[in-house]
Amino acid sequence: MSKKYIFVTGGVASSLGKGIISASLGLLLKSAGYKVTIQKFDPYLNIDPGTMNPYEHGECYVTEDGAETDLDLGHYERFLGISTSQDNNVTTGRIYNNVIKKEREGKFLGKTVQVIPHITDEIKNSFYKIGKNNDFEIIITEIGGCIGDIESLPFFEAVRQAKQDLKRDDFLSIHLTLIPYLSASGELKTKPTQHSVKKLLEAGIQPDILVCRTEHNLGKEIKDKLALFCNVSKNSVIESIDAKSIYDVPILMKNEKLHIRVIEYLNLVRKKSLKMQKWTKFLKNLHSSKYEISVGIVGKYTELHDAYKSISESLIHAGANLNSKVKIKWISSDEITTKNANNKLKKLDGIIVAPGFGNRGINGKIIAIKFSRLNKIPFFGICLGMQCASIEFSRNVLNLKDADSYEFNKNTKNPIIDLMENQKNIKNKGGTMRLGSYKCELSKNSIAIKAYKKSSIRERHRHRFEFNNNYLEDFKKNGMEITGVNQKLNLVEIIELKNHPWFLGTQYHPEYKSTVLNPHPLFISFVKKIKILKNGQ
């Protein structure tokens, strides 16, 4: 079977959920027996989102091979249970960088380098690259931004050319749009979608399927009108009504027969009926959990929840697995002081101190960790959260009052957290941290080994600073155990506090590997302990 390429574009407004629609379609096709992957093309000029402030772009998601990517890749992995790579996320910056490198190397034989054909050829090469050396049958490509955005034009032109390159049965265009509801007149309006499709047609792309975000059911009359004015078949107007959660979307798309339309357009051989039993069981647990717990996420970017998307989703996965609804309380570390810590934190069943960079909000994180340690509240520190836990322990248990991270205070006499040796001569910021999957060995009788149920694991990293091994013995003597170590690099990966219900910090990011049907073991362990402490079971 030849490779099948599906292109998902958006119009009318941003943030309609192209990533969720792409992931939902991918899940349905995978559940029908096809080998599927999804890639995201972003129109910004950064090489990757690694140097972006989370307020600009939300979470930076890290893949197994160490690529810093768009947060939508997290949705792809969580829905499909697959691993993505550097090839699954391409930006305008990388496209232009690749073309300019080739020009400097003389690979264009002296020709004038232009957007068409050189930039669009590079984009198309990236479309097809992921399907060349693997057994994927279907490649879904999400185009970031909206039709009409100036920065997206080369991508839409590349999609138009791809339709010419590929056989009719190997190309499919899906356009996600918005059907707004005017409450004053009580009407759903199709005109924005008509204009969006018209703009797409001006770019030379006729959508095969329309997916319409809406707050209200469209009804046959609206669907027929959209089909008529947008030149698509009536059964290819798909309603995407607002859902209780993003995890309900695949079932809504299944009910709308999106996957069947796709299979028909691509002339695919039906492999098997959908197997969605595990997914529907997850949804049942998600929406009708018997127990409820509250977890505070303490971070610097809590005003934008997408900055910690993988953490919040990992809590949802673990909670549903344990028949527990996890209510997340977002707490800005900037606002935590010694005086108000009790009021802000005392009602929480568990506390997570989130990752981040820079010294803003650090004191608030350290106060939250101290509160958790002294009040026996289950604590989970991730990356910077683990580093802050090390600083808090050093200051308040080891009595090293000036203990700090070299990141925050280069003059401290007690750099509990120090710059990694191989980072000391690095000048460029982009893509130069310790990134991707590394091995970790776990200690016997630790929380970690009981959670993972094995002694050797691999987890994803994103950091420049590490625990300073000069303080190892002092930590151990005073009750802070080192329970996870990368033996090759002699790096501390996990710390655990003795005589505490559940107190654990990881230098790595466990949240990147949690999926709907395979919640991360540490999040399971964390939520389970909270559930037991609160409900006695």
Secondary structure as UniProt FT lines:
FT   STRAND          4..10
FT   HELIX           18..31
FT   TURN            32..33
FT   STRAND          36..42
FT   HELIX           49..51
FT   HELIX           54..57
FT   STRAND          61..62
FT   TURN            64..65
FT   STRAND          68..69
FT   HELIX           72..80
FT   HELIX           86..88
FT   STRAND          89..91
FT   HELIX           92..104
FT   TURN            105..110
FT   HELIX           115..119
FT   HELIX           120..132
FT   STRAND          138..143
FT   TURN            147..148
FT   HELIX           150..152
FT   HELIX           153..165
FT   HELIX           168..170
FT   STRAND          171..178
FT   STRAND          181..182
FT   TURN            183..186
FT   STRAND          187..188
FT   HELIX           191..202
FT   TURN            203..204
FT   STRAND          209..214
FT   HELIX           219..230
FT   HELIX           234..236
FT   STRAND          237..241
FT   HELIX           246..248
FT   HELIX           249..255
FT   TURN            256..257
FT   HELIX           258..265
FT   TURN            266..267
FT   HELIX           277..287
FT   STRAND          291..299
FT   TURN            302..303
FT   HELIX           305..308
FT   HELIX           309..321
FT   TURN            322..323
FT   STRAND          324..332
FT   HELIX           333..335
FT   TURN            338..340
FT   HELIX           341..345
FT   TURN            346..347
FT   STRAND          350..353
FT   TURN            360..361
FT   HELIX           362..374
FT   TURN            375..376
FT   STRAND          379..382
FT   HELIX           384..396
FT   TURN            401..402
FT   STRAND          404..405
FT   TURN            406..408
FT   TURN            410..411
FT   STRAND          415..419
FT   HELIX           421..423
FT   TURN            424..425
FT   TURN            430..431
FT   STRAND          434..442
FT   TURN            444..445
FT   HELIX           447..452
FT   STRAND          456..463
FT   STRAND          465..467
FT   HELIX           469..471
FT   HELIX           472..477
FT   TURN            478..479
FT   STRAND          480..486
FT   TURN            487..490
FT   STRAND          491..497
FT   TURN            498..499
FT   STRAND          503..506
FT   HELIX           510..513
FT   HELIX           521..535
//
